[in-house]
Amino acid sequence: PKRVARGVAELDAVKTRLDAAGADAGPDIAGWYVDVASNSVVVVARPGAEAAGRRLAAAGGAGGGTVRVRTADEAPRPLFDVRGGDAYFINDAGRCSVGFSVVGGFVTAGHCGRPGDRTTGSNRVAQGTFAASSFPGDDWAVVEVNGDWTPQGVVNDFNGGTVAVNGSTEAPVGASICRSGSTTGTRCGLVQAKNATVNYPEGTVTGLTRTNVCAEPGDSGGAWLSGDQAQGVTSGGSGDCTRGGVTFFQPVNEILQRNNLTLVTAGGQQPPAEPPAGGGETAPPAATPPAPPAADTGCTGQVSRTGRIAAGRIQVQPDGRFFRVAGGAQEACVTAPDGARVVLELQRFTDGAFRTVARADGADGTARLTADTPAGAYRYRVVGLAGSGAYTLAFSAR
């Protein structure tokens, strides 16, 4: 520790004077703050604007190095959240509602826009562009957002607060379900039928889910939830929220699978929609020859995969996909270079997400696990804790 020349209260007072003088600082001054480590107040100026920074610093009314100017290529801007149910505008004209956040954007209804159409948020700030759209036949679309917007795994509950999205397990007929839309807010009811065909004036749409929940224009594209599980995006319906009506939604899992999208969830997970029947390999995938022993570890298996790992990195095997087994014992081992430490995890797809069912911490670069598992879809995760280099994973199931 060392004694400094200026106390925090003195620095805060200088910053307060800068706050009063900085209303007209201009766009070349990114901001100012108390820097405790350097015992000064820092004014951040863009390259070429150092003189403007010094003029603002002088307005702080303190000398002796109390205020210093730092040059940085910073251009702060507001950042906005993407939430299910919120309004957005298409080409500064029509209005629809956000469905669910996905990595890079959000999903919504296809009849809301066509590829290339531009969107703005409910605050009329530029938001993104329609990257894909299908209507009629289906009724889905994907909007890619710009860097000012951050997709969040929540849906706006117009009764207050937000509802977390934690997966996309499909609810059965008869299940309770709620819809969120920018015109009529949050409305709830029951799932009445699956795979419904609707004959709109613009054409026929198949594969929709029918509900007894009301909706009105502007709610299109909005989010449907059963508990904390994403269900779909509003397509259309009959009636209104004064007299009641029937509303249909496009199932979200189909949208995710068709467009290879990853749902953003509230807990930071980004699970797949649901392993499709043909989306993995029949377990265990034996397209490669048995893995040879790694050094003298005896690490062998029916299937082998290789990769590179480093501290803080995670790789999913086989090849970023999953495999199915009929149940029984599973064995796996991973070998890493000397000095590297890895964790091997076996995960099973349960309740809309892959969840760890067995785990082994590597010692001397080798991790082994054995687990007796039920039938289902599985994958391995190789987690790097220390060191780096190439690894070999060998696994089998009986």
C-alpha positions in Angstrom: 0.0 0.0 0.0 1.0 3.6 -0.5 -0.5 6.9 0.5 -1.9 8.8 -2.5 -2.1 12.5 -3.1 -5.9 12.8 -3.6 -8.7 11.0 -1.7 -11.7 9.5 -3.5 -14.0 12.3 -2.3 -11.7 14.9 -4.0 -11.7 13.0 -7.2 -15.5 12.5 -7.1 -15.9 16.3 -6.7 -13.7 16.9 -9.8 -15.8 14.4 -11.8 -18.9 16.2 -10.7 -17.6 19.5 -12.1 -16.8 17.7 -15.3 -20.4 16.3 -15.4 -21.7 19.9 -15.2 -19.3 21.2 -17.9 -19.5 18.2 -20.2 -23.0 18.5 -21.5 -21.7 20.0 -24.7 -18.5 17.8 -24.9 -19.3 16.6 -28.4 -19.1 13.1 -29.9 -15.3 13.0 -29.9 -15.3 12.8 -26.1 -16.3 9.2 -25.2 -16.6 9.9 -21.4 -14.8 10.4 -18.2 -14.4 8.5 -14.9 -12.5 8.3 -11.6 -9.5 6.0 -12.0 -8.6 4.9 -8.5 -5.5 3.0 -9.6 -3.9 6.2 -11.1 -5.4 8.5 -8.5 -6.8 10.8 -11.2 -9.9 11.6 -13.2 -9.6 10.3 -16.8 -11.1 12.0 -19.8 -11.4 9.6 -22.8 -10.9 11.4 -26.2 -11.0 9.8 -29.7 -7.8 10.1 -31.8 -7.3 13.7 -33.0 -9.6 15.1 -30.3 -7.0 15.4 -27.5 -7.3 19.2 -27.5 -11.0 19.0 -26.8 -10.2 16.6 -24.1 -7.8 19.0 -22.5 -10.3 21.8 -22.6 -12.8 19.6 -20.8 -10.2 18.6 -18.3 -9.5 22.3 -17.6 -13.1 22.7 -16.8 -12.6 20.4 -13.8 -10.9 23.2 -12.1 -8.1 21.0 -10.7 -4.4 20.9 -11.6 -1.3 18.9 -10.7 -2.3 15.9 -12.8 -5.7 15.5 -11.2 -7.3 15.2 -14.6 -5.6 13.4 -17.4 -6.6 12.8 -21.1 -6.5 9.3 -22.5 -6.7 8.6 -26.2 -8.8 5.6 -27.2 -10.8 4.6 -30.3 -14.1 4.2 -28.3 -17.5 5.0 -29.6 -20.1 4.1 -26.9 -23.6 3.4 -28.0 -26.8 2.1 -26.2 -27.3 -1.6 -26.2 -30.8 -3.1 -26.3 -32.3 -6.5 -25.4 -34.2 -8.8 -27.7 -37.2 -10.2 -25.7 -40.0 -12.5 -26.8 -43.3 -10.6 -27.3 -41.8 -7.2 -27.8 -42.9 -5.1 -30.8 -40.7 -4.5 -33.8 -41.3 -2.6 -37.0 -40.8 -3.8 -40.6 -39.4 -1.2 -43.1 -40.6 1.5 -40.7 -44.2 0.5 -41.4 -45.9 -2.7 -40.3 -45.6 -4.0 -36.7 -45.1 -7.6 -35.5 -43.9 -9.2 -32.3 -40.6 -11.0 -31.5 -40.9 -14.7 -31.0 -37.8 -16.2 -29.4 -34.2 -15.1 -29.2 -31.7 -17.3 -31.1 -28.0 -16.9 -31.4 -27.5 -13.9 -33.6 -31.2 -12.7 -33.7 -34.7 -13.9 -33.2 -37.5 -16.0 -34.9 -40.9 -14.6 -35.8 -43.7 -15.1 -38.3 -43.0 -15.4 -42.0 -45.9 -13.3 -43.1 -44.3 -10.3 -41.2 -41.4 -9.9 -43.7 -39.3 -11.1 -46.6 -35.5 -11.6 -46.8 -33.9 -8.2 -47.0 -36.6 -6.3 -45.1 -35.2 -4.2 -42.4 -36.5 -4.0 -38.8 -36.4 -1.4 -36.0 -37.2 -2.1 -32.4 -40.1 -0.8 -30.4 -37.9 2.2 -29.6 -37.5 2.8 -33.4 -33.8 2.1 -33.3 -32.3 0.1 -36.2 -32.4 -3.5 -35.2 -31.7 -6.0 -38.0 -32.6 -7.7 -41.3 -34.9 -10.6 -42.3 -32.4 -13.3 -43.2 -35.0 -16.0 -44.1 -38.7 -16.3 -44.4 -41.4 -18.8 -45.4 -45.1 -18.0 -46.1 -47.5 -19.6 -47.1 -46.8 -23.3 -46.8 -45.1 -22.5 -43.5 -45.2 -19.3 -41.4 -41.7 -18.6 -40.0 -38.9 -16.1 -40.4 -35.5 -15.4 -39.0 -34.2 -11.9 -38.2 -30.5 -11.2 -37.8 -29.9 -8.3 -35.4 -27.0 -5.8 -35.4 -24.5 -5.3 -32.6 -26.7 -2.8 -30.7 -29.1 -5.6 -29.8 -28.5 -8.6 -27.5 -30.8 -11.7 -27.7 -32.0 -12.7 -24.3 -33.6 -16.0 -23.2 -36.7 -14.4 -21.8 -40.2 -13.4 -22.9 -42.0 -10.2 -21.9 -44.8 -10.9 -19.5 -47.1 -8.0 -20.0 -48.5 -8.6 -16.5 -45.2 -7.6 -15.1 -41.6 -8.8 -15.5 -40.3 -11.5 -17.8 -40.6 -15.3 -18.1 -37.5 -17.3 -18.5 -37.0 -19.6 -21.5 -35.2 -22.8 -20.5 -35.8 -25.1 -23.5 -38.3 -26.1 -26.2 -39.8 -29.4 -25.1 -43.1 -29.7 -27.0 -46.3 -29.6 -24.9 -49.1 -32.2 -25.6 -52.7 -31.5 -26.7 -54.6 -30.3 -23.6 -51.6 -28.6 -22.0 -51.9 -25.0 -20.8 -50.1 -22.5 -22.9 -49.6 -18.7 -22.9 -48.9 -16.2 -25.6 -47.1 -12.9 -25.5 -47.7 -10.2 -28.2 -47.2 -6.5 -28.5 -50.9 -5.7 -29.2 -52.9 -7.7 -26.6 -50.1 -8.6 -24.1 -50.1 -12.0 -22.4 -53.0 -14.3 -22.9 -53.4 -18.0 -21.9 -55.5 -21.1 -22.8 -55.1 -24.7 -24.0 -53.5 -26.5 -26.9 -56.4 -28.0 -28.9 -54.7 -29.8 -31.8 -51.4 -30.4 -33.6 -50.5 -30.5 -37.3 -53.5 -28.3 -38.2 -53.9 -26.9 -41.8 -55.1 -23.3 -42.1 -56.4 -21.9 -45.3 -55.5 -18.1 -45.2 -56.4 -15.8 -48.1 -52.7 -15.7 -49.1 -52.5 -19.5 -49.2 -52.5 -22.6 -47.1 -50.2 -23.2 -44.2 -49.7 -26.7 -42.8 -48.2 -28.1 -39.5 -49.6 -25.4 -37.2 -50.8 -25.9 -33.6 -54.4 -24.8 -32.8 -55.3 -23.1 -29.5 -58.3 -21.4 -27.9 -56.2 -18.3 -27.1 -57.2 -15.0 -28.6 -54.9 -12.7 -30.6 -55.1 -9.5 -32.7 -53.1 -7.9 -35.5 -49.6 -7.0 -34.3 -49.4 -10.0 -32.1 -48.1 -12.0 -35.1 -44.7 -13.6 -34.6 -45.0 -13.4 -30.8 -43.9 -16.1 -28.4 -45.9 -19.1 -27.1 -44.7 -20.8 -23.8 -45.8 -23.7 -21.8 -44.2 -23.2 -18.4 -40.6 -22.2 -19.3 -40.5 -24.2 -22.6 -40.7 -22.4 -25.9 -43.5 -23.7 -28.1 -43.9 -21.5 -31.2 -44.6 -18.1 -32.9 -48.0 -16.7 -33.6 -49.3 -17.2 -37.1 -52.9 -16.1 -37.3 -56.4 -16.9 -36.1 -60.1 -16.0 -35.9 -61.9 -13.6 -33.5 -60.3 -11.1 -31.2 -59.6 -10.6 -27.5 -62.9 -8.9 -26.8 -65.1 -11.7 -28.0 -62.5 -14.5 -27.8 -61.2 -16.6 -30.7 -58.9 -19.3 -32.0 -55.2 -18.7 -32.7 -52.6 -20.9 -34.5 -48.8 -21.0 -34.0 -45.9 -22.3 -36.0 -43.9 -24.8 -33.8 -40.6 -23.4 -32.8 -38.6 -26.7 -33.0 -39.3 -26.9 -36.7 -38.0 -23.3 -37.2 -34.8 -24.1 -35.2 -34.1 -27.3 -37.1 -35.0 -26.0 -40.6 -32.6 -23.0 -40.1 -29.9 -24.7 -38.0 -30.6 -22.2 -35.2 -29.7 -22.3 -31.5 -32.3 -21.2 -29.0 -31.0 -18.7 -26.4 -32.1 -19.7 -22.9 -32.2 -17.8 -19.6 -29.6 -19.8 -17.9 -27.0 -19.2 -20.5 -27.5 -22.6 -22.0 -28.0 -22.9 -25.8 -29.6 -26.3 -26.2 -30.7 -27.8 -29.5 -34.4 -27.8 -30.1 -34.7 -31.5 -29.8 -32.5 -34.3 -31.3 -34.3 -35.1 -34.6 -34.8 -38.7 -35.6 -32.1 -38.4 -38.2 -29.9 -35.8 -36.5 -27.5 -38.1 -34.9 -25.8 -41.4 -35.6 -27.0 -44.8 -34.5 -25.0 -45.5 -31.4 -22.2 -45.9 -31.3 -21.1 -44.5 -34.6 -18.6 -47.0 -35.9 -17.5 -45.4 -39.2 -14.0 -45.1 -37.9 -11.7 -48.0 -36.9 -11.1 -48.7 -33.2 -8.9 -46.2 -31.5 -5.4 -47.4 -31.0 -3.9 -47.3 -27.5 -2.6 -43.9 -26.6 0.9 -44.4 -25.1 0.6 -47.1 -22.5 -2.8 -45.9 -21.2 -4.8 -48.7 -22.7 -7.3 -46.1 -23.9 -9.3 -48.0 -26.5 -12.8 -48.0 -27.8 -15.2 -49.0 -30.6 -15.1 -45.4 -31.9 -12.4 -42.8 -31.8 -12.3 -39.1 -32.4 -9.5 -36.6 -32.2 -9.3 -32.8 -31.6 -7.3 -30.0 -30.0 -8.0 -28.6 -26.6 -6.8 -25.7 -24.5 -7.6 -24.3 -21.0 -11.1 -22.9 -21.0 -12.2 -24.6 -24.3 -15.0 -27.2 -24.7 -15.5 -29.6 -27.6 -18.5 -31.8 -28.3 -17.9 -35.2 -29.7 -18.6 -37.1 -32.0 -18.0 -34.2 -34.4 -20.2 -31.7 -32.6 -23.2 -34.1 -32.9 -24.8 -36.8 -30.7 -25.5 -40.5 -30.9 -28.3 -42.8 -29.8 -28.1 -46.0 -27.7 -30.6 -48.6 -26.7 -29.4 -48.6 -23.1 -26.6 -50.3 -21.2 -23.0 -49.7 -20.2 -21.0 -46.9 -21.8 -17.2 -46.6 -21.5 -15.0 -43.8 -22.7 -11.5 -42.4 -22.1 -9.7 -39.4 -23.4 -5.9 -38.9 -23.5 -4.2 -35.5 -23.7 -0.6 -34.3 -23.9 1.7 -34.2 -21.0 0.9 -31.3 -18.7 -2.7 -30.9 -20.0 -5.6 -31.6 -17.8 -9.1 -32.4 -19.1 -12.5 -33.3 -17.9 -14.6 -35.8 -19.8 -18.4 -35.5 -19.5 -21.2 -37.8 -20.8 -24.4 -35.9 -21.5 -27.9 -37.2 -22.2 -30.7 -35.1 -23.9 -33.3 -34.6 -21.2 -36.1 -32.0 -20.8 -35.0 -30.0 -23.9 -31.3 -29.8 -23.1 -28.2 -32.0 -22.9 -27.4 -32.7 -19.2 -24.3 -34.3 -17.7 -24.9 -37.8 -16.4 -21.3 -39.0 -15.8 -18.0 -37.1 -15.3 -14.4 -38.0 -15.1 -11.5 -35.7 -14.2 -8.3 -36.4 -16.0 -5.1 -37.3 -14.1 -1.7 -37.3 -16.0 -3.5 -36.4 -19.2 -6.0 -39.3 -19.1 -9.7 -39.3 -18.0 -11.9 -42.4 -18.0 -15.6 -42.9 -17.2 -18.0 -45.8 -17.1 -21.8 -45.4 -16.9 -24.9 -47.6 -17.0 -27.4 -45.5 -19.0 -30.9 -45.8 -20.2 -31.9 -45.5 -23.9 -31.6 -42.0 -25.4 -29.5 -39.5 -27.2 -26.0 -38.8 -25.8 -22.9 -36.9 -26.5 -19.4 -36.4 -24.9 -17.9 -33.1 -23.9 -14.1 -32.7 -23.6 -13.4 -29.7 -21.2 -9.9 -28.2 -21.1 -8.7 -27.2 -17.6 -5.0 -26.6 -18.2 -2.4 -27.0 -20.9 -3.2 -27.5 -24.6 -2.6 -29.8 -27.5 -4.2 -32.7 -29.4 -6.3 -35.3 -27.7 -7.9 -38.6 -28.6 -11.3 -39.7 -27.3 -12.2 -43.4 -27.5 -15.7 -44.7 -26.5 -18.1 -47.6 -26.9 -21.5 -48.9 -25.7 -22.6 -52.4 -25.1 
